[in-house]
Amino acid sequence: MYELTFVLTRNDKEAMKAAIKTEVQHCYHCGDECIDELIWVHDKAFCCAGCKTVYELLEENNLCTYYSLEQNPGITGKQLVAETRFAYLDDAGVEAQLISFRNDSICKLTFYIPQMHCSSCIWLLENLFKLNTGISQSTVNFLRKEVSLTYFHEKTPLREVVELLARIGYEPAITLADTDGKKASKQSRDIIYKLGIAGFCFGNVMLLAFPDYLAVTENLQRRFGSFFGYLSMLLSLPVFFYSARGFFTSAIEGVKQRLINIDMPIATGLLALFSVSLYQIITGTGPGYLDSFTGLVFFMLIGKYFQQKTYDTLSFDRDYTSYFPVSITVLKDNREEASVAVRNLKVGDRIRIRNQELVPADAILMQGSAMIDYSFVTGESEPIEKVVGEVIYAGARQVGESIELEVVKEVSQGYLTQLWNNTVFSKSEEQSVGSYANIAGKWFIIVTLLVAAGALAYWVPRDMNMAMKAFTSVLIIACPCALSLATPFVHGHTLRVFGKNKFYLKNTAVVETLAKIDTIVFDKTGTLTEPSAAEINYTGKTLIPTQEQSVKSVLRHSTHPLSQRIFQHLPGNTSDVQHFQEVAGKGLVGEVEGQLVRVGSASYLGVTDDKVKDTLKTTVYVSIDGVVLGYYTFFNVYRSGLKDILLDLNDKKLAVLSGDNNHEEARLQELLGREAELNFNQSPVQKLEFIQRLKNDHHQVLMVGDGLNDAGALRQSDAGIALTNSITNFSPSCDAILDATAFDKLSKFLSFSKKTMNIILATFAVSLIYNVIGLTLAIQGLFSPIVSAILMPISSLSVIVFATLSVKFAAKRAGL
Amino acid sequence: MIIIFLLIGISVTVASGFLGGFLWAVRSGQFDDDYTPAVRMLFENEVTISNDKTEAQEAK
């Protein structure tokens, strides 16, 4: 039991008055409603001192353009950052890891700033030099939310730069991953170089080959033929040795692994094409096929480029280091605070975690009242209360006062982080061998070689010259360029269709994986359930409207998420509350029209344990004038459309993995059907092992999860989808990111990816028609450079057009 | 007809110039960020009116 105390500070009174009496003003800086405070400066309203300070700083430096570019562009200054937090940046080691370039006078580095959201942000961040003369230049990449800074380290140390950014609301996200030394790899420009060179050579070779196509220019061809030939040869050398290199290396890789992939017949075709052309030009026996050769490489590179261009502004490969802080406050024996790199934390260290800071290692709570927000880990948004002596796992965020903890496990050995020691995280992703294109490629090369051998066998006794010609022509025409274009274009367009519907795939190969899925595993909290909503049920003596109103009035003054939810749930208006007090983590008390209203946990209201039913559920008790009337229970709210999705997916095996207890088991079983496997109280490693077991049984597993605790399962599964409320915010490493608002389309996405596989088959058929026409000509020895020059581009283009149109049409029909 | 050697020589040289220009542009990172420069160019001369157009683009 807790003693009742009535503490009412002046601040509270003023806050209440401000809230009740003024009409709602919007903060000039951040656009939030000014509820708790209202500050007037220069006839402009501000919601808090933080916002006002930023405004004054900008005003002083003539940077008010910030406010004219966009309405209320600022980031709320309510959560003031303790500037001592950046003390670790004074450490030369940390600084060296963050900086990308340094000489005697300047340093260059790039920060990720997640708060960046509008053109005002770009403007202000690019005008940082006006705020601090030590910063010489800052350039924003808006899509990546990055700012590249150049500063004079003599004049302004790194810490001051970061503090300045934090002060104006753009605190850079400096995480453990930044200090790992593995700088995010710059997107590869190789493909663009290759494409540019191939395009250039293709155009020029085509021009030189033109006289050969027409009878009128025969005279020209006779006189300049060899000059044109040698020039084309020179132009196609970079295409052969640079642009087309990828196809050859991939084919060789395949052979090394005793596999035949789609690049094998392509490489054979290209090689045949190039060597026949060289032979013809050098011996003067013909003009060669160099126009077809360069054209082919150019078209196929377009396919590659199309396939590669995905959502490189989204991060699909984050691990826990992207979320953990670089350093933490450690308390020494003499209670002195020192900032220590998280990697150097040892078992037994005492650490201090302030409001909104992340616990980096499993630790025991030693002092303070902890309200732990595990949303990072489990997706559960409601803070959980912990008492002294309890273990708090890494990844938890403290909400409220600062607490002291003692580390019990090193960072890399923690409950959550040991996931990453699992082998699934160490092996790189393999080339998918079973893809349609590779299977088709295998058959292609077998048939081609058979036909070529047949042609050889037929012509050798009759005409040796014809035999060589037919043999090489077969190899050339069999080059499955159209086939190799089909997959990238169909998948590429599917990727874009999905992207439009807020479903972002890591790469085009994921489409094919999704089409083969037969088992779907869901995480419960935050995935099947809506993290920000809960159904509220009241049990006990019915409250009369005036009582409900009193309860609502008291709840109004609490920011606790549970209070907020009941507040929104209750009807009616609010009245004045006197002697309001909130006991953190326990409950609220206040006087409304002479009645003493208390709302809070069972222990706070003195309800004894044996009377507490439904211990597994979250409950909030209510008492008026000391009499306990009843309690509110919270149920998870399942995402809208969940029923329909599950109905659509009933041809697949379904399962649920929950880190939570099993109080929702009955409801879930009803939703998912009898066959569905439900597992509760699962640790991150258990989740991973569950997926492993399914895969061992030859299931194609799709995992849908949202928290860091699903990271192992997402990685282990064939396809892992991370569900997120804001795509730039947080997502563990995965194959696809699904915006929570598009969750109801999940079954549509799966069935659509299946459809695209049919489209690919149809596209294969289209490309085969050309191959058959070409082959018929080739074995008769009628294949000539002009036939090749016409047939190849037409087949490539028609495949591209067919793939594009059919995906668009299918998407329209599927309602995507 | 000998002029053809010269003409082709010139055409290939000019085309190589463009290719070089393209490669330089890729190398200097001009193809890396295709959004921010478009916004940045509107900042010159201290803009005073609110920019509805870019705002609509953000919303996407």
Interface residues (C-beta under 8 A of the other chain):
Chain A: T65 S68 L69 E70 Q71 H117 C118 S119 I122 W123 E126 V140 N141 F142 L143 R144 K186 Q187 R189 I192 Y193 G196 I197 F200 G203 N204 L207 L208 L220 R223 F224 F227 L231 L235
Chain B: M1 I4 F5 I8 S11 V12 A15 S16 F18 L19 F22 L23 V26 R27 F31 D32 D33 Y35 T36 V39 R40 L42 F43 E46 V47 T48 I49 S50 N51 T54 E55 E58
